[in-house]
């Protein structure tokens, strides 16, 4: 056990209660807990590293403290990162990006109106749709969310304007009515993204994550156009059978949140949470590893999906480059939680929202226990505090190798191994693609660096981080350049030159 007093690494939780997983992982690596009062009395020269952690956004004084020793201190949020983590700000930012490059950004985020300021705009859109239909049941469904709340609080769905009643700032967003279902259940992906710097721009994507399920089946009218069945041979047959069985125009029950929402905080109270549900089993979570196995068994292209997610994540992060001040470097970083849903039969990923404080508390599920502590360990390794304890790095590396070997051995045993083998054969039949991204510049634990992704993007990032560029009109020029590079990647994925 290392001598904690001599390590000089401290974590300050600037909130009433520390996050247990973050605290436990850092203590395991030999870090020290310190209060704000103790920090004020501490000899700063003794500190080799200080991590200031808060679930909500930091106040200005905390950012100033981090600047006292920017090479050794880290703050877990960027100033002005709410440009993508508040739902109303994200909607505005996405509109600006669509105006800049419609081909790339038009499908990143669902159509969203900010209430109450854009109520009139929404009503015009609603009335336009109403005028084009004879049946109100054919109107689009909308989902209403408070602008700055999480965990599914105060969310509701509506189809009729008369049901839009609210007394708080919120957004109303076009509901994705034909999501990708697994076993008949809605799901979304909680994707962890670590931005270590905005100037220059450095982004890491965590290869593991959490698939969150609703706990009651989702019913909707399935498209009857066979041309849209783009899941591959195996899934096409399954969907064709489902189409024949399904009754036309099944009415959606908009008040059943266990069917429509995937938030764990909502579904923990579901009466069917622990039931053995079709395909997904008990509980409401999968790991990405399990999702990948499911894709393979169904002949779906997980590699292509992951490439789409890389492009989606980078596209969503671009507003940070113009909003976060140059003074953020190198003391600020942020671990974002992206909520992404796969839309339609083509599995097009769409960002629903971005969380500045993704839930890191363990809820007792095996998925949480496996992913979240490893996420924090790998995050600390990526941040690379000066003179960080080599012993803790070696522990993390050995643990990662051990977990990886365990996953390999478990996936090759029993019936599961046979399923994966059959799935690989299906992949070969369906010509599963290889990644369009070059090899990551860095891979640390389960984190892969996705920006910069080549020499050109690296040079653009360096230009964007110059003092004479940050916060000026020149910044938008370089953001356009990055979006152009991302568009080229998207074109390779879609093979659709018409997007140009």
C-alpha positions as CSV (number, residue, x, y, z in Angstrom):
1,X,0.0,0.0,0.0
2,X,1.5,3.3,-1.0
3,X,2.2,6.0,1.6
4,X,-0.7,8.4,1.0
5,X,0.9,11.3,2.8
6,X,3.8,11.3,0.3
7,X,1.8,11.0,-2.9
8,X,0.5,14.5,-2.9
9,X,-2.7,13.8,-4.9
10,X,-5.9,15.2,-3.6
11,X,-9.6,15.2,-4.6
12,X,-11.9,17.9,-3.4
13,X,-15.7,17.2,-3.7
14,X,-17.3,20.6,-3.9
15,X,-20.7,19.3,-2.9
16,X,-22.3,18.0,0.3
17,X,-21.7,14.3,-0.5
18,X,-18.9,12.8,-2.6
19,X,-19.7,10.5,-5.5
20,X,-19.0,7.1,-4.0
21,X,-17.5,5.5,-7.2
22,X,-15.2,8.4,-7.9
23,X,-14.1,8.6,-4.2
24,X,-13.5,4.8,-3.9
25,X,-11.5,4.5,-7.1
26,X,-9.3,7.5,-6.2
27,X,-8.8,6.2,-2.7
28,X,-7.8,2.8,-4.1
29,X,-5.2,4.5,-6.3
30,X,-3.7,6.3,-3.2
31,X,-5.4,9.7,-3.5
32,X,-6.4,11.8,-0.4
33,X,-9.8,13.4,0.3
34,X,-9.6,17.0,1.2
35,X,-12.3,19.6,2.2
36,X,-12.4,23.2,0.9
37,X,-11.4,24.4,4.4
38,X,-8.4,22.0,4.5
39,X,-7.4,23.1,1.0
40,X,-7.3,26.7,2.1
41,X,-4.8,25.8,4.9
42,X,-2.8,23.4,2.8
43,X,0.7,24.1,1.6
44,X,0.1,24.2,-2.2
45,X,3.7,23.2,-2.9
46,X,3.1,19.8,-1.5
47,X,0.3,19.1,-4.0
48,X,1.3,17.2,-7.1
49,X,-2.3,16.9,-8.2
50,X,-5.7,18.3,-7.2
51,X,-9.0,17.1,-8.7
52,X,-12.0,19.4,-7.9
53,X,-15.2,17.5,-8.6
54,X,-18.8,18.6,-8.6
55,X,-21.9,17.0,-10.1
56,X,-23.5,20.4,-11.0
57,X,-21.7,23.3,-12.7
58,X,-18.9,25.0,-10.8
59,X,-19.0,28.6,-9.7
60,X,-16.5,31.1,-11.0
61,X,-14.4,31.1,-7.9
62,X,-13.6,27.4,-8.4
63,X,-12.3,28.0,-11.9
64,X,-10.0,30.7,-10.4
65,X,-8.6,28.3,-7.9
66,X,-7.8,25.8,-10.6
67,X,-5.8,28.6,-12.4
68,X,-3.5,28.9,-9.3
69,X,-1.6,25.9,-10.6
70,X,-3.1,24.9,-14.0
71,X,-0.6,22.2,-14.7
72,X,-1.5,20.2,-11.7
73,X,-5.1,21.1,-10.9
74,X,-8.1,19.8,-12.7
75,X,-11.7,20.9,-12.6
76,X,-14.3,18.4,-13.9
77,X,-16.4,21.0,-16.0
78,X,-15.7,23.6,-18.7
79,X,-16.9,27.1,-18.3
80,X,-19.9,27.6,-20.6
81,X,-20.3,23.9,-21.4
82,X,-24.0,24.4,-20.8
83,X,-24.1,25.4,-24.5
84,X,-24.6,21.7,-25.1
85,X,-25.8,20.3,-21.7
86,X,-28.9,22.5,-21.4
87,X,-31.6,21.3,-23.6
88,X,-32.6,24.8,-24.8
89,X,-29.0,25.8,-25.5
90,X,-28.3,22.6,-27.4
91,X,-31.3,23.3,-29.6
92,X,-30.0,26.8,-30.4
93,X,-26.5,25.5,-31.0
94,X,-27.7,22.8,-33.4
95,X,-29.7,25.3,-35.4
96,X,-26.6,27.4,-35.9
97,X,-24.7,24.4,-37.1
98,X,-27.5,23.4,-39.5
99,X,-27.3,26.9,-41.0
100,X,-23.6,26.3,-41.4
101,X,-23.7,22.8,-42.9
102,X,-27.2,21.4,-43.4
103,X,-25.9,18.1,-44.9
104,X,-24.0,17.2,-41.8
105,X,-26.1,18.6,-39.0
106,X,-29.7,18.2,-40.1
107,X,-30.1,14.8,-38.6
108,X,-28.0,15.1,-35.5
109,X,-30.8,16.4,-33.2
110,X,-34.6,16.1,-33.4
111,X,-36.7,19.2,-34.3
112,X,-37.0,21.2,-31.0
113,X,-38.8,24.3,-29.9
114,X,-38.0,26.3,-26.8
115,X,-40.9,27.2,-24.5
116,X,-42.3,29.7,-23.8
117,X,-40.3,31.9,-26.2
118,X,-41.0,29.8,-29.3
119,X,-44.6,28.7,-28.5
120,X,-46.0,30.6,-31.5
121,X,-43.5,28.9,-33.9
122,X,-44.5,25.5,-32.5
123,X,-48.2,26.3,-32.9
124,X,-47.7,27.2,-36.5
125,X,-45.9,23.9,-37.1
126,X,-48.7,22.0,-35.3
127,X,-51.4,23.7,-37.3
128,X,-49.6,23.1,-40.6
129,X,-49.5,19.3,-39.8
130,X,-53.1,19.4,-38.7
131,X,-54.2,21.0,-42.0
132,X,-52.6,18.1,-43.9
133,X,-54.4,15.3,-42.1
134,X,-58.1,14.2,-41.6
135,X,-57.3,12.1,-38.6
136,X,-55.7,13.6,-35.4
137,X,-54.3,10.2,-34.5
138,X,-51.9,10.6,-37.5
139,X,-50.4,13.8,-36.1
140,X,-46.8,13.7,-34.9
141,X,-46.1,12.9,-31.2
142,X,-44.1,15.5,-29.2
143,X,-42.1,15.1,-26.0
144,X,-41.9,17.9,-23.4
145,X,-38.8,18.2,-21.2
146,X,-37.7,20.8,-18.6
147,X,-34.6,22.6,-19.9
148,X,-32.4,21.9,-17.0
149,X,-33.7,18.8,-15.2
150,X,-32.5,15.2,-15.5
151,X,-33.6,11.7,-14.6
152,X,-36.9,11.9,-16.5
153,X,-38.4,14.4,-14.2
154,X,-41.5,16.3,-15.4
155,X,-41.4,14.7,-18.9
156,X,-44.6,14.0,-20.7
157,X,-45.8,13.2,-24.3
158,X,-48.6,14.8,-26.3
159,X,-50.2,14.6,-29.6
160,X,-52.9,17.3,-29.2
161,X,-52.1,21.0,-28.6
162,X,-54.7,21.2,-25.8
163,X,-52.5,18.8,-23.8
164,X,-49.5,21.2,-23.8
165,X,-49.7,22.6,-20.2
166,X,-46.5,23.7,-18.4
167,X,-45.3,26.2,-15.8
168,X,-41.6,26.0,-16.2
169,X,-39.0,26.6,-19.0
170,X,-38.9,23.6,-21.2
171,X,-38.4,22.3,-24.7
172,X,-40.9,20.4,-26.9
173,X,-39.1,17.9,-29.2
174,X,-40.3,15.8,-32.1
175,X,-40.7,12.3,-30.7
176,X,-38.9,9.5,-32.6
177,X,-41.9,7.2,-33.3
178,X,-40.0,4.4,-35.1
179,X,-36.9,3.7,-32.9
180,X,-34.8,0.6,-33.2
181,X,-36.4,-2.0,-30.9
182,X,-34.8,-5.0,-29.2
183,X,-37.4,-7.6,-28.3
184,X,-40.1,-5.0,-28.8
185,X,-38.6,-2.6,-26.2
186,X,-37.3,0.9,-26.7
187,X,-33.7,1.6,-25.8
188,X,-31.1,4.3,-25.9
189,X,-27.3,4.4,-25.6
190,X,-25.6,6.1,-22.7
191,X,-22.3,7.0,-24.3
192,X,-19.4,8.4,-22.2
193,X,-17.3,11.1,-23.9
194,X,-14.2,12.7,-22.2
195,X,-13.1,16.1,-23.5
196,X,-9.7,16.8,-22.1
197,X,-9.2,20.1,-23.8
198,X,-11.1,22.5,-26.0
199,X,-8.0,24.5,-27.0
200,X,-6.5,22.4,-28.7
201,X,-9.5,20.1,-29.2
202,X,-9.0,16.7,-27.7
203,X,-11.8,14.1,-27.4
204,X,-11.9,10.6,-26.1
205,X,-14.8,8.2,-26.7
206,X,-15.4,5.3,-24.2
207,X,-15.8,2.0,-26.1
208,X,-18.0,0.6,-23.3
209,X,-21.3,2.1,-22.2
210,X,-24.8,1.3,-21.1
211,X,-27.8,0.3,-23.2
212,X,-30.9,1.5,-21.3
213,X,-34.2,-0.2,-21.9
214,X,-37.8,0.7,-21.3
215,X,-39.5,-2.1,-19.2
216,X,-42.8,-2.4,-21.0
217,X,-43.2,-3.1,-24.7
218,X,-43.4,-0.2,-27.2
219,X,-46.2,-0.5,-29.8
220,X,-46.3,1.5,-33.0
221,X,-47.2,1.0,-36.6
222,X,-44.3,-0.6,-38.4
223,X,-43.4,0.6,-41.8
224,X,-44.8,-1.7,-44.5
225,X,-42.3,-0.7,-47.1
226,X,-40.0,-3.7,-47.6
227,X,-37.3,-1.4,-49.1
228,X,-36.8,0.1,-45.6
229,X,-35.9,-3.2,-44.1
230,X,-32.1,-2.5,-43.9
231,X,-31.2,-4.6,-40.9
232,X,-29.6,-7.4,-43.0
233,X,-31.1,-10.8,-44.0
234,X,-31.7,-12.1,-40.5
235,X,-33.5,-9.0,-39.2
236,X,-35.5,-8.5,-42.4
237,X,-37.1,-11.9,-42.0
238,X,-37.9,-11.2,-38.4
239,X,-39.4,-7.8,-39.2
240,X,-41.4,-9.3,-42.1
241,X,-43.0,-11.7,-39.7
242,X,-43.7,-8.9,-37.3
243,X,-45.4,-6.8,-40.0
244,X,-47.7,-9.6,-40.9
245,X,-48.7,-10.2,-37.3
246,X,-49.1,-6.6,-36.2
247,X,-52.5,-5.0,-36.2
248,X,-52.6,-1.8,-38.2
249,X,-52.7,1.6,-36.4
250,X,-52.2,0.4,-32.8
251,X,-52.8,3.5,-30.6
252,X,-49.9,4.6,-28.5
253,X,-50.6,5.1,-24.8
254,X,-48.7,8.4,-24.2
255,X,-49.0,8.3,-20.4
256,X,-47.2,4.9,-20.0
257,X,-43.7,6.2,-19.2
258,X,-42.4,2.6,-18.6
259,X,-43.0,2.1,-22.3
260,X,-41.7,5.4,-23.7
261,X,-38.8,6.4,-21.5
262,X,-35.5,4.5,-20.9
263,X,-34.4,6.5,-17.9
264,X,-33.2,4.1,-15.1
265,X,-34.6,6.5,-12.5
266,X,-38.1,6.0,-14.0
267,X,-37.9,2.2,-14.8
268,X,-36.5,1.3,-11.4
269,X,-40.2,1.6,-10.2
270,X,-41.6,-0.5,-13.0
271,X,-43.5,-3.7,-12.0
272,X,-41.8,-5.5,-14.8
273,X,-38.2,-4.5,-14.1
274,X,-37.1,-7.9,-12.8
275,X,-39.3,-9.9,-15.1
276,X,-37.6,-12.1,-17.7
277,X,-38.4,-9.9,-20.8
278,X,-38.1,-11.1,-24.4
279,X,-34.5,-10.9,-25.7
280,X,-33.3,-8.4,-23.1
281,X,-33.9,-10.6,-20.0
282,X,-34.2,-9.2,-16.5
283,X,-33.5,-5.6,-15.5
284,X,-33.2,-2.7,-17.9
285,X,-29.5,-2.5,-18.9
286,X,-27.0,-4.0,-21.2
287,X,-23.4,-3.3,-21.8
288,X,-22.2,-2.3,-25.2
289,X,-20.4,-5.7,-25.3
290,X,-23.8,-7.4,-25.1
291,X,-25.2,-5.1,-27.7
292,X,-22.4,-5.9,-30.0
293,X,-23.1,-9.6,-29.6
294,X,-26.7,-9.0,-30.3
295,X,-25.8,-7.1,-33.5
296,X,-23.5,-10.0,-34.6
297,X,-26.2,-12.6,-34.0
298,X,-28.7,-10.5,-36.1
299,X,-26.2,-9.8,-38.9
300,X,-26.1,-6.1,-38.1
301,X,-23.0,-3.9,-38.6
302,X,-21.8,-2.7,-35.2
303,X,-18.5,-1.3,-36.8
304,X,-20.5,1.0,-39.0
305,X,-22.8,2.1,-36.1
306,X,-19.7,3.0,-34.1
307,X,-18.3,5.1,-36.9
308,X,-21.7,6.9,-37.1
309,X,-21.5,7.5,-33.4
310,X,-18.0,9.0,-33.7
311,X,-19.2,11.5,-36.3
312,X,-22.3,12.3,-34.3
313,X,-20.4,12.9,-31.0
314,X,-17.8,15.2,-32.7
315,X,-20.6,17.1,-34.5
316,X,-22.4,17.7,-31.3
317,X,-19.3,18.9,-29.4
318,X,-18.3,21.6,-32.0
319,X,-20.2,24.5,-30.2
320,X,-17.8,24.1,-27.3
321,X,-14.9,25.4,-29.5
322,X,-16.6,28.8,-29.8
323,X,-18.0,29.0,-26.3
324,X,-15.3,27.7,-23.9
325,X,-12.7,30.4,-23.2
326,X,-8.9,29.9,-23.8
327,X,-8.3,30.2,-20.1
328,X,-9.8,26.7,-19.7
329,X,-6.6,25.0,-20.7
330,X,-5.1,22.9,-19.3
331,X,-7.0,22.9,-16.0
332,X,-10.5,22.0,-17.2
333,X,-12.0,18.8,-18.6
334,X,-15.5,17.3,-18.8
335,X,-16.9,13.8,-18.8
336,X,-20.2,14.0,-20.8
337,X,-23.0,11.5,-21.0
338,X,-24.6,11.4,-24.4
339,X,-28.1,10.0,-24.7
340,X,-28.3,8.6,-28.2
341,X,-31.3,6.7,-29.8
342,X,-31.1,4.7,-33.0
343,X,-33.8,5.9,-35.3
344,X,-35.6,4.0,-38.0
345,X,-34.7,0.9,-39.8
346,X,-31.4,2.3,-41.0
347,X,-30.1,2.6,-37.4
348,X,-29.4,6.3,-37.7
349,X,-28.1,7.6,-34.3
350,X,-29.7,10.8,-33.0
351,X,-28.6,12.8,-30.0
352,X,-31.5,13.3,-27.6
353,X,-29.5,15.3,-25.0
354,X,-26.1,15.7,-23.4
355,X,-25.5,15.4,-19.7
356,X,-22.9,17.4,-17.8
357,X,-23.1,15.0,-14.9
358,X,-23.9,11.5,-16.1
359,X,-25.0,9.3,-13.2
360,X,-22.0,7.5,-11.7
361,X,-23.7,6.0,-8.7
362,X,-24.1,2.2,-8.7
363,X,-27.7,1.0,-8.8
364,X,-26.9,-2.6,-7.9
365,X,-26.9,-3.9,-11.4
366,X,-24.0,-5.9,-12.7
367,X,-23.7,-3.6,-15.7
368,X,-23.1,-0.6,-13.5
369,X,-20.6,-2.4,-11.3
370,X,-18.6,-3.5,-14.3
371,X,-18.6,-0.3,-16.3
372,X,-18.6,2.7,-14.0
373,X,-15.5,2.0,-11.7
374,X,-13.5,1.1,-14.8
375,X,-14.6,4.3,-16.5
376,X,-13.3,6.4,-13.6
377,X,-10.0,4.5,-13.5
378,X,-9.5,5.0,-17.3
379,X,-10.5,8.7,-17.0
380,X,-7.8,9.4,-14.4
381,X,-5.3,7.6,-16.6
382,X,-6.2,9.7,-19.6
383,X,-6.0,13.0,-17.6
384,X,-2.4,12.0,-16.8
385,X,-1.7,14.2,-13.8
386,X,2.1,15.1,-13.7
387,X,4.1,12.5,-11.8
388,X,1.0,10.4,-11.3
389,X,1.6,7.2,-9.3
390,X,2.9,4.6,-11.8
391,X,1.7,1.8,-9.5
392,X,-1.9,2.8,-9.9
393,X,-1.5,3.0,-13.7
394,X,0.0,-0.5,-13.7
395,X,-3.0,-1.8,-11.6
396,X,-5.4,-0.3,-14.1
397,X,-3.5,-1.8,-17.0
398,X,-3.4,-5.3,-15.4
399,X,-7.1,-5.0,-14.5
400,X,-8.0,-4.1,-18.1
401,X,-6.0,-7.0,-19.5
402,X,-7.6,-9.4,-17.0
403,X,-11.1,-8.2,-17.8
404,X,-10.5,-8.4,-21.5
405,X,-9.2,-12.0,-21.2
406,X,-12.2,-12.9,-19.0
407,X,-14.6,-11.5,-21.7
408,X,-12.9,-13.4,-24.4
409,X,-13.1,-16.7,-22.4
410,X,-16.7,-16.1,-21.4
411,X,-17.7,-15.3,-25.0
412,X,-16.2,-18.5,-26.3
413,X,-17.9,-20.8,-23.9
414,X,-21.2,-22.7,-24.1
415,X,-24.2,-21.8,-26.3
416,X,-23.2,-18.1,-26.3
417,X,-20.0,-19.0,-28.2
418,X,-22.0,-20.9,-30.7
419,X,-24.3,-17.9,-31.2
420,X,-21.3,-15.6,-31.8
421,X,-19.8,-18.0,-34.2
422,X,-23.1,-18.1,-36.2
423,X,-23.3,-14.4,-36.0
424,X,-19.8,-14.0,-37.4
425,X,-20.9,-16.1,-40.4
426,X,-23.9,-13.9,-40.9
427,X,-21.6,-10.9,-40.8
428,X,-19.5,-12.4,-43.6
429,X,-22.6,-13.1,-45.6
430,X,-23.8,-9.4,-45.1
431,X,-20.3,-8.0,-45.8
432,X,-19.9,-6.1,-42.6
433,X,-17.8,-3.0,-43.2
434,X,-14.5,-2.0,-41.7
435,X,-14.0,1.3,-39.9
436,X,-13.7,4.5,-42.0
437,X,-11.7,6.1,-39.1
438,X,-7.9,5.9,-39.0
439,X,-6.5,4.1,-36.0
440,X,-6.9,6.2,-32.8
441,X,-3.8,8.3,-32.0
442,X,-4.2,7.1,-28.4
443,X,-6.0,4.2,-26.6
444,X,-6.0,4.3,-22.8
445,X,-8.0,1.6,-21.2
446,X,-11.3,1.6,-23.0
447,X,-10.9,5.2,-24.1
448,X,-10.0,5.9,-27.7
449,X,-9.0,9.3,-29.0
450,X,-11.4,10.4,-31.8
451,X,-10.2,13.9,-32.2
452,X,-7.8,14.8,-33.7
453,X,-8.2,11.8,-36.0
454,X,-5.5,12.6,-38.6
455,X,-2.8,15.2,-39.4
456,X,-5.2,17.6,-41.1
457,X,-7.7,17.7,-38.1
458,X,-4.7,18.1,-35.7
459,X,-3.5,21.1,-37.6
460,X,-7.0,22.7,-37.7
461,X,-7.3,22.1,-33.9
462,X,-3.9,23.9,-33.3
463,X,-5.0,26.9,-35.4
464,X,-8.3,27.0,-33.5
465,X,-6.5,27.2,-30.2
466,X,-4.5,30.4,-31.0
467,X,-5.3,33.4,-28.8
468,X,-6.1,35.6,-31.8
469,X,-8.7,33.0,-33.0
470,X,-10.6,31.9,-29.9
471,X,-13.8,33.8,-29.4
472,X,-13.5,35.6,-32.7
473,X,-15.1,35.3,-36.2
474,X,-12.0,33.3,-37.2
475,X,-13.1,30.5,-34.9
476,X,-16.2,29.9,-37.0
477,X,-14.0,29.5,-40.1
478,X,-12.1,26.6,-38.4
479,X,-15.3,25.1,-37.0
480,X,-16.5,25.0,-40.6
481,X,-13.3,23.3,-41.7
482,X,-13.7,20.6,-39.0
483,X,-17.4,20.1,-40.0
484,X,-16.3,19.7,-43.6
485,X,-13.9,17.0,-42.6
486,X,-16.6,15.3,-40.6
487,X,-19.0,15.5,-43.6
488,X,-16.4,13.7,-45.7
489,X,-16.4,10.9,-43.2
490,X,-20.2,10.8,-43.2
491,X,-20.3,10.6,-46.9
492,X,-18.0,7.6,-46.8
493,X,-20.5,6.0,-44.3
494,X,-23.6,6.8,-46.3
495,X,-22.1,6.4,-49.8
496,X,-24.6,9.1,-50.8
497,X,-22.8,11.8,-52.9
498,X,-26.1,13.7,-53.2
499,X,-25.4,15.0,-49.6
500,X,-22.8,17.3,-51.1
